[in-house]
Structure formats: structure tokens, C-alpha cells
Amino acid sequence: MSNSQYLLPAELKAANGIKFAHMECCSAEELKQSLFSQAQHQIRFYQDVIELVNNASLDKIKNIEMKYGTYDEVSQGIHTDRELMASALIFELKKKMGSS
């Protein structure tokens, strides 16, 4: 099995779900697809936060925790660091585009 310099794999949409690959093994198009997916996820997260701020309730807080994790889960690293993933994808895309 090969090793990757990144702690996280790229998530790629496939016909039967999501597949994971080393970022170094992805094409520039696959990296852009994964980066776009990450950005869409971030937008949904912040839209949920804005909705919570505009209409706060314990039910909405519970829904956000169910969807994105509790503070304890996130602080213990159970959920991936979104900025780390995005910066790794951008770095690998830069390498791919520079070698074209």
C-alpha cells in the first residue's frame, strides 16, 4: 500500500457513492471536484449557523450537533479539519497545474 504525505484522503464522487484516493493520485479535475464539494459543505454549515443565529432554539442546536458533531467530538479530532483539507487540495492542484 502506498503512503500519502496528507493525513486525509480526497473524497471523490462515484456512481455508487464516494470513493477515497490519495491526493497525489488524483487528476487536476478530481482535485477540483473534491475542493468544490468541500466548499459546498462549508456553505451549508455556515447557512445552518446563520439560521441558528436568526432563530435560536435548543432543537436547532441539537440538529447542528447531530449534523456536524458536538464541541467535544470536534475538539478531539473526530471530525476532519475543513481548512486543512481545502488547503491540501489546493496545494496538490497547484502542483498538478504547474506540471501540465
MDAnalysis code that builds the backbone (N, CA, C; Angstrom):
import MDAnalysis as mda
import numpy as np

u = mda.Universe.empty(300, n_residues=100, atom_resindex=np.repeat(np.arange(100), 3), trajectory=True)
u.add_TopologyAttr("name", ["N", "CA", "C"] * 100)
u.add_TopologyAttr("resid", np.arange(1, 101))
u.add_TopologyAttr("resname", ["MET", "SER", "ASN", "SER", "GLN", "TYR", "LEU", "LEU", "PRO", "ALA", "GLU", "LEU", "LYS", "ALA", "ALA", "ASN", "GLY", "ILE", "LYS", "PHE", "ALA", "HIS", "MET", "GLU", "CYS", "CYS", "SER", "ALA", "GLU", "GLU", "LEU", "LYS", "GLN", "SER", "LEU", "PHE", "SER", "GLN", "ALA", "GLN", "HIS", "GLN", "ILE", "ARG", "PHE", "TYR", "GLN", "ASP", "VAL", "ILE", "GLU", "LEU", "VAL", "ASN", "ASN", "ALA", "SER", "LEU", "ASP", "LYS", "ILE", "LYS", "ASN", "ILE", "GLU", "MET", "LYS", "TYR", "GLY", "THR", "TYR", "ASP", "GLU", "VAL", "SER", "GLN", "GLY", "ILE", "HIS", "THR", "ASP", "ARG", "GLU", "LEU", "MET", "ALA", "SER", "ALA", "LEU", "ILE", "PHE", "GLU", "LEU", "LYS", "LYS", "LYS", "MET", "GLY", "SER", "SER"])
u.atoms.positions = np.array([
    [0.852, -1.179, 0.000],
    [0.000, 0.000, 0.000],
    [0.896, 1.240, 0.000],
    [0.557, 2.201, -0.808],
    [1.361, 3.422, -0.910],
    [1.010, 4.396, 0.208],
    [1.932, 5.286, 0.480],
    [1.741, 6.297, 1.518],
    [1.471, 7.649, 0.883],
    [0.767, 8.487, 1.621],
    [0.462, 9.839, 1.180],
    [1.075, 10.817, 2.170],
    [1.489, 11.974, 1.686],
    [2.010, 13.000, 2.592],
    [0.890, 13.691, 3.346],
    [-0.362, 13.485, 2.917],
    [-1.513, 14.129, 3.548],
    [-2.172, 13.171, 4.532],
    [-2.686, 13.717, 5.611],
    [-3.356, 12.901, 6.616],
    [-4.753, 12.489, 6.180],
    [-5.325, 13.212, 5.226],
    [-6.694, 12.978, 4.787],
    [-6.729, 12.602, 3.316],
    [-7.611, 11.681, 2.931],
    [-7.732, 11.351, 1.511],
    [-8.669, 12.326, 0.809],
    [-8.561, 12.376, -0.496],
    [-9.518, 13.145, -1.291],
    [-10.795, 12.318, -1.393],
    [-11.942, 12.977, -1.281],
    [-13.226, 12.302, -1.437],
    [-13.728, 12.589, -2.841],
    [-13.968, 11.531, -3.601],
    [-14.405, 11.680, -4.981],
    [-15.773, 11.044, -5.155],
    [-16.673, 11.771, -5.804],
    [-18.000, 11.225, -6.066],
    [-17.885, 10.147, -7.135],
    [-18.512, 9.018, -6.877],
    [-18.552, 7.918, -7.831],
    [-20.011, 7.548, -8.060],
    [-20.273, 6.769, -9.084],
    [-21.647, 6.388, -9.417],
    [-22.330, 5.675, -8.252],
    [-21.581, 4.902, -7.499],
    [-22.172, 4.128, -6.401],
    [-21.837, 4.695, -5.022],
    [-21.511, 5.970, -4.938],
    [-21.226, 6.596, -3.647],
    [-19.992, 7.466, -3.699],
    [-19.194, 7.396, -2.658],
    [-17.976, 8.200, -2.571],
    [-16.786, 7.254, -2.490],
    [-15.751, 7.559, -3.253],
    [-14.513, 6.787, -3.140],
    [-13.432, 7.706, -2.583],
    [-12.436, 7.107, -1.995],
    [-11.343, 7.849, -1.390],
    [-10.056, 7.531, -2.134],
    [-9.211, 8.536, -2.305],
    [-7.944, 8.350, -3.007],
    [-6.891, 9.266, -2.405],
    [-5.629, 8.856, -2.527],
    [-4.542, 9.759, -2.155],
    [-4.619, 10.981, -3.058],
    [-4.425, 12.145, -2.497],
    [-4.495, 13.366, -3.304],
    [-3.465, 13.352, -4.424],
    [-2.292, 12.774, -4.149],
    [-1.247, 12.721, -5.166],
    [-1.662, 11.881, -6.374],
    [-2.601, 10.972, -6.184],
    [-3.041, 10.074, -7.259],
    [-4.185, 10.667, -8.081],
    [-4.741, 11.785, -7.656],
    [-5.893, 12.391, -8.329],
    [-5.449, 13.269, -9.498],
    [-6.325, 13.351, -10.487],
    [-6.102, 14.290, -11.588],
    [-6.471, 15.693, -11.115],
    [-6.106, 16.689, -11.903],
    [-6.472, 18.071, -11.566],
    [-7.987, 18.211, -11.492],
    [-8.711, 17.565, -12.404],
    [-10.181, 17.648, -12.387],
    [-10.758, 17.000, -11.134],
    [-10.207, 15.873, -10.708],
    [-10.682, 15.222, -9.490],
    [-10.392, 16.082, -8.266],
    [-9.245, 16.735, -8.243],
    [-8.927, 17.637, -7.132],
    [-9.898, 18.806, -7.090],
    [-10.208, 19.377, -8.261],
    [-11.165, 20.498, -8.307],
    [-12.543, 20.037, -7.858],
    [-12.957, 18.836, -8.260],
    [-14.254, 18.297, -7.849],
    [-14.308, 18.146, -6.328],
    [-13.251, 17.616, -5.741],
    [-13.208, 17.428, -4.300],
    [-13.192, 18.770, -3.571],
    [-12.438, 19.727, -4.086],
    [-12.384, 21.067, -3.496],
    [-13.746, 21.745, -3.562],
    [-14.440, 21.599, -4.691],
    [-15.778, 22.167, -4.851],
    [-16.747, 21.543, -3.848],
    [-16.654, 20.242, -3.663],
    [-17.506, 19.554, -2.700],
    [-17.250, 20.063, -1.283],
    [-15.979, 20.280, -0.933],
    [-15.632, 20.835, 0.375],
    [-16.231, 22.229, 0.561],
    [-16.148, 23.050, -0.482],
    [-16.695, 24.414, -0.411],
    [-18.206, 24.377, -0.227],
    [-18.886, 23.484, -0.938],
    [-20.338, 23.368, -0.782],
    [-20.699, 22.965, 0.644],
    [-19.929, 22.064, 1.222],
    [-20.178, 21.631, 2.597],
    [-20.007, 22.804, 3.566],
    [-18.969, 23.597, 3.359],
    [-18.736, 24.768, 4.204],
    [-19.890, 25.755, 4.109],
    [-20.390, 25.983, 2.900],
    [-21.514, 26.904, 2.700],
    [-22.735, 26.409, 3.461],
    [-23.040, 25.106, 3.352],
    [-24.193, 24.546, 4.077],
    [-24.014, 24.712, 5.583],
    [-22.801, 24.479, 6.087],
    [-22.535, 24.621, 7.516],
    [-22.818, 26.048, 7.978],
    [-22.269, 27.033, 7.282],
    [-22.454, 28.420, 7.703],
    [-23.882, 28.907, 7.482],
    [-24.589, 28.360, 6.505],
    [-26.010, 28.686, 6.357],
    [-26.792, 28.165, 7.560],
    [-26.445, 26.970, 8.034],
    [-27.090, 26.433, 9.236],
    [-26.785, 27.299, 10.457],
    [-25.558, 27.787, 10.583],
    [-25.188, 28.657, 11.703],
    [-25.963, 29.970, 11.630],
    [-26.064, 30.563, 10.450],
    [-26.818, 31.813, 10.283],
    [-28.279, 31.604, 10.643],
    [-28.851, 30.480, 10.213],
    [-30.244, 30.179, 10.549],
    [-30.416, 30.035, 12.063],
    [-29.442, 29.418, 12.724],
    [-29.490, 29.283, 14.178],
    [-29.429, 30.649, 14.852],
    [-28.548, 31.515, 14.383],
    [-28.417, 32.855, 14.965],
    [-29.709, 33.639, 14.791],
    [-30.331, 33.526, 13.633],
    [-31.563, 34.267, 13.360],
    [-32.769, 33.728, 14.113],
    [-32.751, 32.452, 14.470],
    [-33.897, 31.842, 15.131],
    [-33.396, 30.737, 16.057],
    [-32.748, 31.126, 17.150],
    [-32.109, 30.164, 18.048],
    [-33.129, 29.347, 18.828],
    [-32.849, 28.055, 18.921],
    [-33.644, 27.157, 19.757],
    [-32.780, 25.948, 20.100],
    [-33.137, 25.274, 21.179],
    [-32.383, 24.087, 21.565],
    [-32.499, 22.987, 20.513],
    [-33.653, 22.907, 19.851],
    [-33.820, 21.912, 18.786],
    [-32.852, 22.169, 17.634],
    [-32.687, 23.436, 17.255],
    [-31.757, 23.758, 16.167],
    [-30.317, 23.468, 16.574],
    [-29.989, 23.754, 17.830],
    [-28.646, 23.439, 18.316],
    [-28.416, 21.931, 18.262],
    [-29.395, 21.170, 18.703],
    [-29.283, 19.709, 18.675],
    [-29.120, 19.203, 17.243],
    [-29.868, 19.784, 16.306],
    [-29.757, 19.379, 14.902],
    [-28.361, 19.660, 14.349],
    [-27.797, 20.818, 14.696],
    [-26.445, 21.151, 14.236],
    [-25.435, 20.176, 14.832],
    [-25.590, 19.855, 16.110],
    [-24.675, 18.899, 16.737],
    [-24.792, 17.513, 16.114],
    [-25.994, 17.112, 15.767],
    [-26.191, 15.813, 15.111],
    [-25.562, 15.810, 13.720],
    [-25.678, 16.918, 13.033],
    [-25.201, 17.015, 11.653],
    [-23.687, 17.188, 11.573],
    [-23.109, 18.010, 12.457],
    [-21.694, 18.377, 12.349],
    [-20.830, 17.910, 13.519],
    [-21.431, 17.420, 14.578],
    [-20.683, 16.970, 15.743],
    [-20.778, 17.959, 16.886],
    [-20.592, 17.444, 18.088],
    [-20.593, 18.298, 19.275],
    [-19.218, 18.941, 19.427],
    [-19.119, 19.905, 20.319],
    [-17.833, 20.550, 20.584],
    [-16.787, 19.511, 20.991],
    [-17.167, 18.602, 21.891],
    [-16.216, 17.586, 22.356],
    [-15.725, 16.711, 21.206],
    [-16.626, 16.310, 20.325],
    [-16.228, 15.488, 19.174],
    [-15.267, 16.241, 18.260],
    [-15.602, 17.479, 17.961],
    [-14.773, 18.271, 17.051],
    [-13.421, 18.571, 17.687],
    [-13.415, 18.952, 18.968],
    [-12.155, 19.310, 19.629],
    [-11.239, 18.102, 19.816],
    [-11.795, 16.913, 19.842],
    [-10.985, 15.702, 19.974],
    [-10.560, 15.146, 18.618],
    [-10.893, 15.857, 17.574],
    [-10.427, 15.469, 16.252],
    [-11.234, 14.400, 15.564],
    [-12.441, 14.126, 16.036],
    [-13.260, 13.106, 15.388],
    [-13.686, 13.573, 14.004],
    [-13.972, 14.848, 13.870],
    [-14.324, 15.406, 12.563],
    [-13.080, 16.032, 11.938],
    [-12.978, 15.941, 10.623],
    [-11.794, 16.449, 9.942],
    [-11.747, 17.971, 9.963],
    [-10.549, 18.499, 9.930],
    [-10.335, 19.937, 9.882],
    [-10.581, 20.401, 8.450],
    [-11.645, 21.145, 8.241],
    [-12.041, 21.549, 6.890],
    [-10.987, 22.410, 6.203],
    [-10.355, 23.311, 6.933],
    [-9.346, 24.177, 6.331],
    [-8.116, 23.377, 5.916],
    [-7.753, 22.380, 6.705],
    [-6.626, 21.518, 6.359],
    [-6.910, 20.774, 5.060],
    [-8.101, 20.236, 4.927],
    [-8.475, 19.504, 3.713],
    [-8.444, 20.429, 2.505],
    [-9.048, 21.595, 2.624],
    [-9.089, 22.532, 1.494],
    [-7.686, 22.979, 1.106],
    [-6.849, 23.296, 2.084],
    [-5.501, 23.762, 1.748],
    [-4.674, 22.644, 1.118],
    [-4.855, 21.412, 1.554],
    [-4.145, 20.281, 0.945],
    [-4.595, 20.073, -0.496],
    [-5.896, 20.170, -0.740],
    [-6.412, 20.025, -2.108],
    [-5.878, 21.127, -3.015],
    [-5.853, 22.348, -2.518],
    [-5.346, 23.474, -3.316],
    [-3.854, 23.290, -3.597],
    [-3.095, 22.862, -2.599],
    [-1.661, 22.647, -2.782],
    [-1.399, 21.583, -3.851],
    [-2.146, 20.485, -3.781],
    [-1.950, 19.408, -4.756],
    [-2.404, 19.848, -6.145],
    [-3.489, 20.618, -6.227],
    [-3.955, 21.143, -7.513],
    [-2.897, 22.060, -8.119],
    [-2.278, 22.900, -7.291],
    [-1.212, 23.792, -7.761],
    [-0.071, 22.982, -8.366],
    [0.300, 21.892, -7.712],
    [1.365, 21.033, -8.233],
    [0.958, 20.417, -9.571],
    [-0.286, 19.965, -9.675],
    [-0.766, 19.344, -10.923],
    [-0.800, 20.359, -12.055],
    [-1.271, 21.549, -11.767],
    [-1.407, 22.566, -12.811],
    [-0.041, 23.109, -13.216],
    [0.899, 23.123, -12.299],
    [2.244, 23.586, -12.612],
    [3.026, 22.592, -13.447],
    [2.623, 21.331, -13.377],
    [3.341, 20.300, -14.130],
    [2.702, 20.005, -15.476],
    [1.640, 20.732, -15.809],
    [0.949, 20.486, -17.086],
    [1.687, 21.104, -18.240],
])
